[in-house]
Amino acid sequence: MQSDNHERARHYRASFDLSELRALYEPAELDELIDRALAQLVGLQSALDTHLAAGGYVDAGHVLHRMTGTASFFCCSSDALAALHDAQSALWSSDPSRIEAALPHARKVLATLADALAKVLNARSAAWCAAVPAPAPSR
């Protein structure tokens, strides 16, 4: 049974709270964690696309399950996570109409999350670069 999470996922904005993670990780460790998560999302996206192109919906569902786990570590939006779960269920059922309805929303959630995480890294990197004085010109 398809849920109404697809409609809510259309309006999804990456919503995550790093405050709990900041309590557990030093800033450099947290940056490394986010960097690894982004690399994993990119690699798994490639695997997902490969399975989908080959019609391997169940295998694609397993890949999306791993991606959902990564997303759930950072994401606080229950609507976004529900859209990912809907897409997993559709893939595991191998029902083309359910997949066609659910997968675009899951892709949007994952792309939005990846973009938001990349922005966090870029902002932290820019702040770090601004705090480091430029080397003195050599004479």
C-alpha positions as CSV (number, residue, x, y, z in Angstrom):
1,M,0.0,0.0,0.0
2,Q,1.4,3.3,-1.1
3,S,1.5,6.1,1.5
4,D,1.0,9.8,1.1
5,N,4.7,10.4,1.9
6,H,5.4,11.1,-1.7
7,E,3.6,14.4,-1.6
8,R,5.3,15.5,1.6
9,A,8.7,14.4,0.2
10,R,8.2,16.9,-2.7
11,H,8.5,19.7,-0.1
12,Y,11.3,18.1,1.8
13,R,14.1,20.3,3.0
14,A,17.2,18.7,4.5
15,S,16.5,18.8,8.2
16,F,19.2,17.5,10.5
17,D,20.6,18.4,13.8
18,L,24.3,17.9,14.4
19,S,24.1,18.9,18.1
20,E,24.1,15.3,19.3
21,L,26.9,14.3,16.9
22,R,28.9,17.4,18.0
23,A,28.7,16.1,21.6
24,L,30.2,12.8,20.5
25,Y,32.8,13.8,17.9
26,E,35.5,16.4,17.7
27,P,35.0,18.8,14.7
28,A,37.6,17.1,12.5
29,E,36.1,13.7,13.3
30,L,32.6,15.0,12.5
31,D,33.8,16.4,9.2
32,E,35.4,13.0,8.4
33,L,32.1,11.3,9.2
34,I,30.1,13.6,7.0
35,D,32.7,13.2,4.2
36,R,32.5,9.4,4.5
37,A,28.7,9.5,4.4
38,L,28.8,11.6,1.3
39,A,31.2,9.2,-0.4
40,Q,29.0,6.3,0.6
41,L,25.9,8.0,-0.8
42,V,27.6,8.6,-4.1
43,G,28.9,5.1,-4.4
44,L,25.6,3.5,-3.4
45,Q,23.8,5.8,-5.9
46,S,25.9,4.3,-8.6
47,A,25.2,0.7,-7.4
48,L,21.5,1.6,-7.2
49,D,21.4,2.9,-10.8
50,T,23.3,-0.2,-12.0
51,H,20.8,-2.6,-10.4
52,L,17.8,-0.6,-11.7
53,A,19.2,-0.6,-15.2
54,A,19.5,-4.4,-15.0
55,G,16.0,-4.8,-13.6
56,G,17.4,-6.0,-10.3
57,Y,14.8,-4.4,-8.2
58,V,15.3,-6.5,-5.1
59,D,19.1,-5.8,-5.2
60,A,18.3,-2.1,-5.7
61,G,16.1,-2.3,-2.6
62,H,19.0,-3.6,-0.6
63,V,21.2,-0.8,-1.8
64,L,18.5,1.8,-1.0
65,H,18.2,0.2,2.5
66,R,21.8,1.0,3.1
67,M,21.4,4.5,1.8
68,T,18.4,5.0,4.1
69,G,20.5,3.9,7.0
70,T,23.1,6.6,6.2
71,A,20.3,9.2,5.7
72,S,18.6,8.3,9.0
73,F,21.9,8.9,10.9
74,F,21.7,12.6,9.9
75,C,18.1,13.3,8.9
76,C,15.4,14.4,11.4
77,S,12.5,14.4,8.9
78,S,10.2,11.5,9.4
79,D,8.4,12.3,6.1
80,A,11.7,12.1,4.2
81,L,12.6,8.8,5.9
82,A,9.1,7.4,5.2
83,A,9.5,8.3,1.5
84,L,12.8,6.3,1.5
85,H,11.1,3.3,3.2
86,D,8.2,3.5,0.7
87,A,10.7,3.3,-2.2
88,Q,12.5,0.3,-0.5
89,S,9.2,-1.5,-0.2
90,A,8.3,-0.7,-3.8
91,L,11.6,-2.1,-5.0
92,W,11.4,-5.2,-2.9
93,S,7.9,-5.8,-4.3
94,S,9.3,-5.5,-7.8
95,D,6.1,-3.6,-8.8
96,P,6.9,-1.2,-11.6
97,S,4.0,1.1,-10.9
98,R,5.0,1.4,-7.2
99,I,8.6,1.9,-8.1
100,E,7.7,4.6,-10.7
101,A,5.7,6.4,-8.0
102,A,8.1,6.1,-5.1
103,L,11.6,6.2,-6.5
104,P,11.7,9.9,-7.7
105,H,10.8,11.1,-4.2
106,A,13.5,8.9,-2.6
107,R,16.0,10.2,-5.1
108,K,15.0,13.8,-4.2
109,V,15.4,13.1,-0.5
110,L,18.8,11.6,-1.0
111,A,20.0,14.3,-3.3
112,T,18.8,17.1,-1.0
113,L,20.5,15.4,2.0
114,A,23.7,15.0,0.1
115,D,23.6,18.6,-0.9
116,A,22.9,19.8,2.6
117,L,25.8,17.7,4.0
118,A,28.1,19.0,1.3
119,K,27.1,22.6,2.3
120,V,28.0,21.8,5.9
121,L,31.4,20.6,4.9
122,N,32.0,23.6,2.6
123,A,30.9,26.1,5.2
124,R,33.2,24.5,7.8
125,S,36.0,24.4,5.4
126,A,35.5,28.1,4.4
127,A,35.4,29.1,8.1
128,W,38.6,27.1,8.7
129,C,40.3,28.8,5.8
130,A,39.2,32.2,6.9
131,A,40.7,31.5,10.4
132,V,44.1,30.5,9.0
133,P,46.2,33.5,8.2
134,A,47.6,33.7,4.7
135,P,51.3,33.1,4.5
136,A,53.5,36.2,4.4
137,P,54.7,37.1,0.9
138,S,58.3,35.9,0.4
139,R,60.9,38.5,-0.4
